[in-house]
Amino acid sequence: MPDMPEANPEEAALVRRARWGDQAAFATLYRAHAKAIHALAYRLTGNAAAAEDITQDTFLKMLGFLSGLRSDAPLRPWLKRVAANAAIDRLRRERRFVAEADEQAWPDDGPGPAEEVEMLGLLQRLPPLARTVVWLHEMEGWSHPELGARFGRSQSWSKSIVSRALAQLRQDLKTGNRDE
């Protein structure tokens, strides 16, 4: 994984001010990052209410962990990691993941015009586990060892989930399958 970029000086100053109880600084940090964290949580859970809860929980954790945050590192990657872990925990609690990936019901909808297929719509059609693993790997840059460890599985398990899900997405794009 590449080296982390440094935090911008304005954000680092806001984090320092928030550590000392400056509510306006915390509110500014929230406004700067909440939309991105909510979008990630929604992509992972497919549920707007769950995404709201995860966003709130993420910023509550940030508030409680301000003293441990590095001011020389950007805040957003840390927030995204916290939100992703919260989404994974929530999906596990809701028992939306089956015991084995092979038992998952992969969507098999009829064909539709390919030009109407949108990527996020396609991702929503994947089972929750596959959608979460694909997004974290492909868009957030999590490695297969990280994903395997976070889900209590092997690196091969993560590779298999990503491979099957991407194959399904390619097939859906090729045939023009879409949600009706």
Buried (B, 14 or more C-beta within 10 A) or exposed (E): EEEEEEBEEEBBEBBBBBBEEEEEBBEBBBEBBBEBBBBBBBBBBBBEEBBEBBBBBBBEBBEEEBEEBEBEBBBBEBBBBBBBBBBBEBBBEEEBBEEEBEEBEEBEEEEBEEEEBEEEEBBBBBBBBBBBBBBBBBEBEBEBEBBBBBBEBBBEBBBBBBEBBBEBBEEBBEBBBBBE
